[in-house]
């Protein structure tokens, strides 16, 4: 089971749940299993002579939920997640995730060329911490090069954006 | 004689200028992909899928196979020169390969790794030539119940041979199977878990999930890396091993070929497993096992041969049964499906010219790889000097464009991103992603064969034990399940006792 700890914080206490990796994994599988189970029971189950589309997802979601429970309770004695270390390690991945989401959202409206340049520039400058001039130059070359290679040489249709690039 | 005649026909096709060029490009790209940490054979194959669109199908499959083999060849370079595995199967090569570098024997290690890989790859290709058609003929006698039972064995083997615990691996398998049910049910046309999103009607795209989980997720995980590593650059003159090193390498190379080939037939992390088994075998057979880890040539020769032979072994179930045994092969399968080629029991009989051209190209590719990897080691080492923080933005962009080019769908980019986040967290939580990816691609076939079996038998489960092949496979699956449950309980008790003491 996860441990519960009360940490003194000024005049009150902060309740933290100290989990380890298996707790997190187990809860994830249990959650997904229950979601799929609730959706599967709405599908037609069919007959034994003609099993319906609900049968397989039902069995699998029950099994997945069971796996989640087993993993959760098998985690005795494992080291807990170090939240401070995790927070430090997640800053760059989080930045990359958000920038990639922005790329996906804006690629259609702004076009591939502009969006890829901005995406690469943000990654080089903000995440990799190169100087702005180097980031801009490299981004320009790579964005233009990829636009030419994929769009012109391979003939893949890339979004043009409002400037028809 | 038939085999030789077919092989000659295959060489006739494979030795065209265009196909040799495509094989060369595939091997070169694969070697570069194998050398660069952070981008594995799966991403390497997926990224080149758009390039294959304009190619004729034989040329496309030759190039994709070149990448697959090349990545296994290339992975040893960084293991030996930098103590960083270029891809996961080369982890073991770091143990003795890097120590040989520190003793000034990097060239010999690289030469033996390349030589062993060539021998392993060539012998495995001989195996494919004879075994794949036999297995395909046998598989044509399979009905849905036999196919279902065989896939069940594959999944339980995945659980047994996975790098994590059995329960965790099975959880990943079941998650993959469950996500494989998203989309239109093939038997009734019912939409499942699509939430009205048109892009999900055909199911969750395999390429965005694979690229996301392995490519994108790997980069998210690696962005914390900031250490500067020393890279040793051997001169061409230093590449030759001594006679003693050559004599010491022969037996491990032959043993590694056998070990790798047979383990490659099994689903899961065959490359990693084959190189580990080979290393342990060489250590057990050595007169002075305590010297392993200090720069023994056997510690490089055996594992590198095994992981290349496993590459060949893995092609057999893929080509003959249509069952991909690893994530990179699964991406190759998708690439072939895009070109209208379906690997499986009918592939060899209906499209023999493609099959035999592929076999011939494997022989040619193995030679190209030896010729490439040794002289070009300087070029590959230069690639390694590019800091990861300069490389990963381009890799991310190529992942995005590679995925977008398949169906021109922004929704699939969101799937890639979501899979990347999932892959990142699974890596942090120490879950193996390969079983999840394999289950995603094989899952629909498992369900279809299960339901078809019941429809054929009028709802009776006896179809699974009245047919002898199905019964054998189901029996083997049950044995695997019981063994793994017992092992999990036994290991769990041991861990608990150790914690208490």
Contacts between the chains, C-beta under 8 A, distances in Angstrom:
chain1	res1	chain2	res2	distance
A	21	B	428	7.5
A	21	B	429	4.6
A	21	B	430	6.4
A	22	B	429	8.0
A	24	B	429	6.1
A	25	B	168	7.1
A	25	B	171	7.6
A	25	B	429	4.9
A	25	B	431	6.6
A	29	B	171	5.2
A	29	B	175	6.9
A	32	B	175	6.7
A	32	B	178	7.4
A	36	B	178	5.6
A	36	B	193	7.3
A	39	B	193	5.8
A	43	B	190	6.5
A	43	B	192	6.3
A	44	B	188	7.6
A	44	B	190	6.7
A	46	B	188	7.9
A	47	B	459	6.9
A	48	B	454	6.5
A	48	B	459	3.4
A	49	B	454	7.0
A	49	B	455	6.6
A	49	B	458	5.4
A	49	B	459	3.9
A	50	B	451	7.9
A	50	B	454	7.8
A	50	B	455	5.8
A	50	B	459	7.9
A	51	B	450	7.6
A	51	B	451	4.7
A	51	B	454	5.5
A	51	B	455	7.7
A	52	B	188	6.7
A	52	B	190	7.7
A	53	B	181	8.0
A	53	B	185	4.0
A	53	B	187	7.5
A	53	B	188	5.5
A	53	B	190	4.4
A	53	B	192	5.7
A	55	B	451	7.3
A	56	B	177	7.8
A	56	B	181	5.9
A	56	B	447	4.4
A	56	B	450	7.1
A	56	B	451	7.6
A	57	B	178	6.4
A	57	B	181	4.7
A	57	B	192	6.6
A	57	B	193	7.7
A	60	B	174	5.5
A	60	B	177	5.3
A	60	B	178	4.6
A	60	B	181	7.2
A	61	B	178	6.4
A	63	B	174	5.2
A	64	B	171	6.7
A	64	B	174	4.7
A	64	B	175	6.3
A	64	B	178	6.1
A	67	B	167	6.1
A	67	B	170	6.3
A	67	B	171	3.9
A	67	B	174	6.2
A	68	B	171	7.1
A	70	B	167	5.5
A	71	B	167	6.0
A	71	B	168	6.4
A	71	B	171	6.3
A	74	B	167	6.9
A	74	B	492	6.8
A	76	B	496	7.2
A	76	B	499	7.9
A	77	B	495	7.2
A	77	B	496	7.2
A	77	B	499	4.6
A	89	B	224	5.2
A	92	B	223	4.3
A	92	B	224	6.7
A	93	B	220	4.1
A	93	B	221	7.5
A	93	B	223	6.0
A	93	B	424	6.1
A	96	B	219	7.3
A	96	B	220	6.1
A	96	B	223	6.6
A	96	B	396	7.2
A	97	B	220	7.2
A	97	B	417	6.9
A	97	B	420	7.5
A	97	B	421	6.2
A	100	B	216	7.8
A	100	B	396	6.9
A	100	B	400	7.3
A	100	B	417	5.5
A	100	B	420	7.8
A	101	B	417	6.3
A	103	B	400	6.8
A	104	B	400	7.7
A	104	B	410	5.9
A	104	B	413	4.5
A	104	B	414	6.1
A	104	B	417	6.6
A	107	B	410	6.9
A	107	B	413	7.8
A	108	B	410	6.3
A	116	B	397	6.0
A	119	B	393	7.8
A	119	B	397	6.8
A	120	B	393	5.2
A	120	B	394	7.5
A	120	B	397	6.3
A	123	B	392	7.6
A	123	B	393	3.9
A	123	B	396	7.0
A	124	B	390	7.6
A	124	B	393	5.8
A	127	B	223	7.1
A	127	B	389	7.6
A	127	B	393	7.7
A	128	B	389	3.8
A	128	B	390	6.6
A	128	B	392	7.8
A	128	B	393	7.0
A	129	B	389	7.5
A	130	B	389	7.8
A	130	B	390	7.4
A	138	B	390	7.6
A	142	B	393	7.7
A	142	B	394	5.7
A	142	B	397	7.1
A	146	B	397	6.1
A	146	B	398	7.3
A	146	B	401	6.4
A	150	B	50	6.8
A	150	B	401	5.3
A	150	B	405	6.6
A	154	B	50	5.4
A	154	B	51	6.4
A	154	B	53	7.1
A	154	B	54	7.5
A	154	B	405	7.4
A	155	B	54	7.5
A	156	B	50	5.9
A	156	B	401	7.6
A	156	B	404	7.8
A	156	B	405	4.5
A	156	B	408	7.8
A	157	B	408	6.0
A	158	B	401	7.9
A	158	B	404	7.9
